[in-house]
Amino acid sequence: MSDEVIYQCVIMGSEGTEEPVHIVLSDEDNMLDDEEGNSRIFEDLEPTSWINDEDTDVTTFFHRVDSDQIIYEAKKKRCKMIGKYVMGDLLGEGSYGKVKEVLDSETLCRRAVKILKKRKLRRIPNGEQNVQREIVLLKKLQHRNVIGLLDVLVNDEKEKMYLIMEFCVVGLQSMLESTPKKRFPLWQAHGYFCQLMDGLQYLHSQRIIHKDIKPGNLLLTLSGVLKISDLGVAEALDFFAEDDTCFTGQGSPAFQPPEIANGHEKFLGFKVDIWSSGVTLYNITTGLYPFEGDNIFRLFENIGKGEYTIPDEIENPLRDLLHGMLQKDANQRFTLQQIRQHPWFLRKPSQTLEQVPVPPLRGDELHNMTVLPYLMDFHYVEDSASVQPQYYTEHERNAWAEGVEPECYPSEWADHVSDARSRSKEASPKKFQDELRYNHGEEVLENPSEANKRKSKRRTTSCISVKKFPPCKQS
């Protein structure tokens, strides 16, 4: 039965007396009145289209339930193409935009696309300028250890920009975070550092200063090739300039050299990349940072002093290399040639510890192509409405987020869970939840409706789920 709203009005009687009248309206009547009112209000406005085609604004209503009652419905695979590229799943997300996997429909090559929204770039200081600078630089760069830009697509109507780049499976920062000690074995770190120096030497030969070398900007391909990425704050020097003097310092604070931390007006650009590469080498071999601080002011104060300690477990010649790259005086800091001639660079350490593997992506250790399910749905599913929905629990979702396989249900649950998941398209998370409660509650009930009555009497307050309502009309 729908809710009713009672309105009290006062009308004048035939003899001038006030007579109260009660008007009862159902929620359906209210809805019709609202729709008729809105149609009259907005009838003089011209229709417009939404800018964002991926995000849907909804009004949310919060209702408290137990965490074991949260059942998710898997999102349907809907094939989407941007130009000749077929979109896949999300790979990562940064401050500038999202990165998704794509497939080139002509060459069948696996690529990655960085999706940038212009309205989001306007809220970031120098956001649009940094993106334009990165596009200009990447178009003229071609090296094995530098990320390649393959194509640029612009959608003026949606105010979006798509940068098609080489596909990389993971970043060094994600690999470090997946290990307990937050570091690589010396032999593995040596291989990454040598590739970093190869890519950095190429950038410097093109008179380009990266200014933001760090593990988060060093990506790996499936074959283990390191790629230097994110040239948003890079600076291209004039080929006829006398030296590599720079006047603007940008990048991550923890990887900035003392000359920038102390506020010098000009500094040597190539030595900035040497310093940040030294901090990166220190981080991937020790799991620590040479300089830390409670806030950015304390951090820059410690960096400006140039005082740091190297753990005792780091022995020569790696200790000598770190001291040479982290010299406070930029003139005494190692050059690229000195690094490449250093004994630790020339001789690979022995393989004593196991290799840190690439962490799985949402439970997939092999990092299979995520575009294939979308293509299967597009070519082999005639009626998408006939596809049975798939459900998974909160427990499974948390397990996949941690990169592990969820534990199996108890044996007495297995048959009922599989039965509930094989329901027709009318099945819903609520119905699935009721069936589980009906079959596995402490007390066996006669039917699911009785379970609903019992659940309504016991109001739980352990978790929050969101109930969505249709969005309002655009004004």
C-alpha positions in Angstrom: 0.0 0.0 0.0 1.5 3.4 -1.0 2.0 6.1 1.6 -0.7 8.8 1.8 -0.2 12.5 2.4 -3.1 14.4 4.1 -3.4 18.1 3.4 -5.7 20.3 5.5 -7.4 23.3 3.7 -9.9 25.9 5.0 -12.7 27.0 2.8 -15.4 29.6 3.5 -19.0 28.2 4.0 -22.1 29.7 2.6 -22.7 31.7 5.8 -19.2 33.0 6.0 -18.0 30.3 8.4 -14.7 28.5 8.0 -15.0 24.8 7.2 -11.9 22.6 7.3 -11.5 20.1 4.4 -9.1 17.2 4.5 -7.6 16.2 1.1 -5.9 12.8 0.9 -3.4 12.3 -1.9 -1.4 9.1 -2.6 2.3 9.2 -3.6 1.2 8.4 -7.2 -0.9 11.6 -7.3 2.0 13.6 -5.9 4.3 12.2 -8.5 1.9 13.1 -11.3 1.5 16.6 -9.9 5.3 17.0 -9.7 5.8 15.8 -13.2 3.1 18.1 -14.6 4.6 21.0 -12.7 8.1 20.3 -13.9 6.9 20.0 -17.5 5.4 23.5 -17.2 8.4 24.9 -15.5 11.0 23.6 -18.0 8.9 23.8 -21.2 10.6 27.0 -22.3 14.2 25.5 -21.9 16.1 24.0 -24.8 17.2 20.4 -24.4 20.9 19.9 -23.7 23.1 16.8 -23.4 25.3 15.6 -20.6 29.0 16.2 -20.9 30.1 13.1 -19.0 29.1 9.9 -20.7 30.5 7.5 -18.1 29.5 9.0 -14.7 25.8 9.0 -13.6 24.6 11.3 -10.9 22.2 9.7 -8.6 20.5 10.6 -5.4 21.6 8.3 -2.6 19.7 7.0 0.4 21.6 5.1 3.2 20.2 2.0 4.8 22.1 0.0 7.4 22.6 -3.7 6.9 25.0 -6.4 8.0 28.2 -6.8 6.0 27.5 -10.4 5.2 24.2 -9.3 3.6 25.9 -7.1 1.0 25.7 -8.8 -2.4 27.1 -7.1 -5.5 25.9 -7.6 -9.1 28.7 -7.8 -11.6 28.7 -4.9 -14.1 27.6 -6.0 -17.6 30.3 -5.9 -20.3 29.3 -3.3 -22.8 31.6 -2.9 -25.8 32.8 0.7 -26.3 35.1 2.0 -29.0 37.1 5.2 -29.2 38.2 5.5 -32.8 39.7 2.2 -33.8 40.4 1.2 -30.2 38.3 -1.2 -28.2 38.1 -0.2 -24.5 38.9 -2.6 -21.7 39.0 -2.5 -17.9 40.6 0.1 -15.7 44.3 -0.3 -15.1 44.9 2.6 -12.7 44.0 6.2 -11.8 46.1 9.2 -11.0 45.7 12.9 -10.4 45.3 13.7 -14.1 42.9 11.0 -15.2 42.2 7.3 -15.6 44.3 4.7 -17.5 42.4 1.8 -19.2 43.5 -1.1 -21.4 42.5 -0.9 -25.1 43.0 -3.1 -28.2 43.9 -1.7 -31.6 41.3 -3.2 -33.9 43.6 -2.9 -36.9 46.9 -4.3 -35.6 45.4 -6.3 -32.7 48.1 -4.8 -30.4 47.5 -4.3 -26.7 47.7 -0.7 -25.7 46.9 1.6 -22.8 44.8 4.9 -23.0 45.1 7.8 -20.6 41.7 9.5 -20.4 42.0 13.2 -19.5 39.0 15.5 -18.8 39.7 19.1 -19.6 37.5 20.4 -16.8 39.5 18.4 -14.3 42.8 19.7 -15.8 41.6 23.2 -15.2 41.4 22.6 -11.5 45.1 21.4 -11.3 47.8 24.1 -11.3 49.4 24.1 -14.8 47.4 21.0 -15.6 46.7 21.8 -19.3 50.2 23.1 -19.9 51.8 20.0 -18.4 49.7 17.7 -20.7 50.5 19.7 -23.8 54.2 19.7 -22.9 54.1 15.9 -22.4 52.4 15.3 -25.8 54.9 17.5 -27.6 57.9 15.7 -26.0 56.6 12.2 -26.4 55.8 12.7 -30.1 59.5 13.2 -30.9 60.9 10.6 -28.5 61.5 7.0 -29.4 63.6 4.7 -27.1 63.2 1.3 -25.6 63.2 2.6 -22.1 60.9 5.7 -22.6 57.1 5.3 -22.8 55.9 5.7 -26.4 52.9 7.8 -27.4 51.1 6.2 -30.4 48.0 8.4 -30.9 46.1 11.3 -29.6 42.3 11.5 -29.8 40.2 14.6 -28.8 36.5 14.7 -28.2 35.5 18.4 -28.1 31.8 17.7 -27.3 32.6 15.7 -24.2 35.8 17.7 -23.4 37.9 14.6 -23.2 41.4 13.7 -24.5 42.6 10.2 -25.1 46.4 9.5 -25.2 47.1 6.0 -26.7 50.4 4.7 -25.2 52.4 1.6 -25.0 50.9 -1.0 -22.7 52.6 -1.5 -19.3 51.5 -4.0 -16.8 52.7 -2.4 -13.5 54.8 0.3 -11.9 57.7 -0.2 -9.6 55.9 1.6 -6.8 53.1 -1.0 -6.9 55.6 -3.8 -6.8 57.4 -2.3 -3.8 54.1 -2.0 -1.9 53.2 -5.6 -2.6 56.4 -6.8 -0.8 56.7 -7.0 3.0 60.0 -5.2 3.1 59.1 -2.6 0.4 62.3 -3.3 -1.5 63.8 -5.4 -4.3 66.7 -7.9 -4.1 69.9 -6.2 -5.2 70.2 -8.2 -8.4 66.6 -7.2 -9.4 67.1 -3.6 -8.5 70.4 -3.6 -10.5 68.5 -4.6 -13.6 65.9 -1.8 -13.2 68.5 0.8 -12.4 70.6 0.0 -15.5 67.5 0.4 -17.7 66.7 3.7 -15.9 70.2 5.0 -16.8 69.8 3.9 -20.4 66.5 5.8 -20.7 67.8 8.8 -18.8 70.9 9.0 -21.0 68.7 9.1 -24.1 66.5 11.9 -22.6 69.6 14.0 -21.7 71.0 13.4 -25.2 67.8 15.0 -26.5 68.3 17.9 -24.1 65.3 16.9 -22.0 65.3 17.0 -18.2 62.6 14.8 -16.6 62.6 16.4 -13.2 60.3 13.8 -11.6 62.2 10.4 -11.6 60.6 8.1 -9.0 59.4 4.5 -8.7 55.8 5.6 -9.4 56.9 6.9 -12.9 58.8 3.8 -13.8 56.6 1.2 -15.5 57.2 -2.4 -16.6 56.0 -4.2 -19.7 55.0 -7.9 -19.6 58.5 -8.8 -20.8 60.2 -6.8 -17.9 61.3 -3.8 -19.9 61.4 -0.6 -17.9 59.7 2.5 -19.3 60.2 6.1 -18.1 56.8 7.8 -18.1 55.0 11.0 -17.0 56.9 13.8 -18.7 54.4 16.4 -17.6 56.9 18.5 -15.7 59.8 17.8 -18.0 61.8 20.6 -19.6 63.3 20.7 -23.1 66.5 22.8 -23.2 67.7 24.7 -26.2 70.2 22.7 -28.2 72.4 25.8 -28.5 72.3 26.7 -24.8 75.7 27.0 -23.1 74.8 24.6 -20.3 71.8 22.8 -18.7 70.8 25.6 -16.3 67.1 25.6 -15.3 65.0 28.1 -13.4 61.8 26.2 -12.4 61.8 23.2 -10.1 58.8 20.8 -10.2 58.2 17.2 -9.1 57.7 15.1 -6.0 59.1 16.8 -2.9 60.8 13.7 -1.5 62.9 13.4 -4.7 64.0 17.0 -5.0 67.7 17.9 -4.6 69.1 20.3 -2.0 69.5 23.2 -4.4 65.7 23.2 -5.1 64.9 22.6 -1.4 67.0 25.6 -0.4 65.3 27.8 -2.9 68.0 28.5 -5.4 66.9 30.6 -8.4 68.8 28.5 -10.9 70.4 25.0 -10.9 71.9 22.4 -13.1 69.1 20.4 -14.7 70.9 17.1 -15.5 72.1 16.9 -11.9 68.5 17.1 -10.7 67.7 13.8 -12.5 70.9 12.3 -11.1 69.8 13.2 -7.6 66.2 11.8 -8.0 67.7 8.6 -9.6 69.9 8.3 -6.5 66.9 8.6 -4.2 65.1 6.0 -6.3 68.0 3.6 -6.1 68.2 4.2 -2.3 64.4 3.5 -2.0 64.3 0.3 -4.1 67.3 -1.3 -2.3 66.6 -0.3 1.3 62.8 0.2 1.4 63.3 3.6 3.0 63.8 7.2 2.0 67.1 9.1 2.7 65.2 12.2 3.8 61.8 12.3 5.6 59.8 14.9 7.4 56.4 15.4 9.1 55.5 18.0 6.6 56.9 19.5 3.4 58.7 22.2 5.3 60.5 19.7 7.6 61.2 17.5 4.5 62.8 20.4 2.6 64.8 21.4 5.7 66.3 17.9 6.0 67.0 17.7 2.2 68.7 21.1 2.3 71.1 19.9 5.0 72.0 17.0 2.9 72.6 14.7 5.9 71.4 11.1 5.6 72.5 7.6 6.7 72.8 4.4 4.6 71.7 1.1 6.4 74.6 -1.1 7.4 73.3 -3.9 5.3 74.2 -1.9 2.2 77.8 -2.6 1.4 80.3 -1.3 -1.1 80.4 -0.7 -4.0 76.6 0.2 -3.8 77.3 2.4 -0.8 79.9 4.4 -2.7 77.5 4.8 -5.6 74.7 6.2 -3.4 77.1 8.6 -1.8 78.3 9.8 -5.2 74.7 10.4 -6.5 73.4 12.0 -3.3 76.2 14.7 -3.0 74.8 18.0 -1.6 77.0 20.0 -3.9 75.7 19.5 -7.5 79.2 20.1 -9.0 80.6 17.1 -7.0 77.6 14.9 -7.8 78.2 12.0 -10.1 77.6 12.4 -13.8 75.9 9.8 -16.0 79.3 8.8 -17.4 80.7 8.2 -13.9 77.6 6.2 -12.9 77.9 4.0 -16.0 81.6 3.4 -15.2 81.0 2.6 -11.6 81.9 -1.0 -10.4 78.4 -1.7 -9.0 76.8 -0.7 -12.4 79.2 -2.8 -14.4 78.9 -6.0 -12.4 75.5 -7.5 -11.6 75.1 -8.8 -8.0 74.6 -12.5 -7.5 71.0 -13.8 -7.4 70.6 -14.8 -3.8 67.0 -13.9 -3.1 63.8 -14.7 -5.0 62.5 -12.2 -7.5 59.6 -9.9 -6.5 56.8 -10.8 -8.9 54.3 -8.6 -10.6 51.3 -8.3 -8.3 48.0 -9.6 -9.8 45.4 -7.2 -11.1 42.1 -7.9 -9.4 43.0 -11.5 -8.8 44.4 -12.2 -12.3 48.1 -13.2 -11.9 48.6 -13.7 -15.6 47.2 -10.2 -16.5 45.0 -11.5 -19.3 43.6 -9.1 -21.8 40.5 -7.4 -20.3 39.1 -6.4 -23.7 38.1 -10.0 -24.7 34.9 -10.1 -22.5 33.7 -6.9 -24.2 34.3 -8.3 -27.7 32.6 -11.6 -26.7 29.5 -9.7 -25.5 29.5 -7.5 -28.7 29.8 -10.3 -31.2 28.3 -13.4 -29.7 25.5 -12.1 -27.4 22.4 -11.3 -29.4 20.2 -10.0 -26.6 22.1 -8.5 -23.7 18.9 -8.5 -21.6 18.8 -12.3 -21.7 22.2 -12.6 -20.0 21.9 -13.9 -16.5 23.3 -11.5 -13.9 26.3 -12.6 -11.9 26.6 -11.9 -8.1 29.5 -11.9 -5.7 29.7 -11.3 -2.0 31.5 -8.7 0.1 33.9 -11.4 1.2 34.9 -12.2 -2.4 35.2 -8.6 -3.3 37.6 -7.9 -0.5 39.7 -11.0 -1.3 40.0 -10.0 -5.0 41.1 -6.5 -3.9 43.9 -8.0 -1.9 45.0 -10.1 -4.8 44.1 -13.5 -3.3 41.4 -16.1 -4.2 38.4 -16.0 -1.8 37.9 -19.0 0.5 35.2 -21.4 -0.5 31.8 -21.4 1.2 31.1 -24.1 3.7 30.0 -27.4 2.1 26.4 -26.9 3.2 26.4 -23.5 1.4 27.9 -24.6 -1.9 24.8 -25.9 -3.6 22.5 -23.1 -2.5 25.0 -20.4 -3.6 25.4 -21.9 -7.0 21.6 -22.3 -7.3 21.0 -18.7 -6.4 23.6 -17.5 -8.8 22.0 -19.4 -11.7 18.7 -17.7 -11.4 17.1 -16.0 -14.3 17.4 -12.3 -15.1 14.6 -11.5 -12.6 16.9 -12.5 -9.7 18.3 -9.6 -7.6 20.8 -9.2 -4.8 17.9 -8.9 -2.4 16.4 -12.2 -3.5 19.8 -13.9 -3.4 20.3 -12.6 0.1 16.8 -13.8 1.2 17.5 -17.3 -0.1 20.8 -17.6 1.7 19.1 -16.5 4.9 16.3 -19.0 4.3 18.6 -21.9 3.7 21.3 -21.1 6.2 19.7 -19.2 9.1 19.9 -20.4 12.6 16.3 -21.4 12.4 14.7 -22.8 9.2 11.8 -20.7 8.1 8.8 -21.8 6.0 9.5 -19.4 3.1 11.6 -16.3 2.2 8.8 -13.9 2.9 8.9 -15.0 6.6 12.6 -14.2 6.5 11.8 -10.7 5.3 9.5 -10.2 8.2 12.0 -11.4 10.6 14.8 -9.3 9.1 12.6 -6.2 9.3 12.1 -6.7 13.1 15.9 -6.9 13.6 17.4 -3.6 12.5 21.1 -4.0 12.2 23.7 -1.2 12.3 27.0 -2.8 11.3 27.4 -1.6 7.7 26.0 0.8 5.2 24.6 0.0 1.7 23.4 2.6 -0.8 20.0 2.6 -2.4 19.9 4.5 -5.7 17.0 6.7 -6.9 16.6 8.1 -10.4 18.4 11.5 -11.0 16.6 14.8 -11.1 15.7 16.5 -14.3 18.3 18.8 -15.7 17.7 22.5 -15.2 
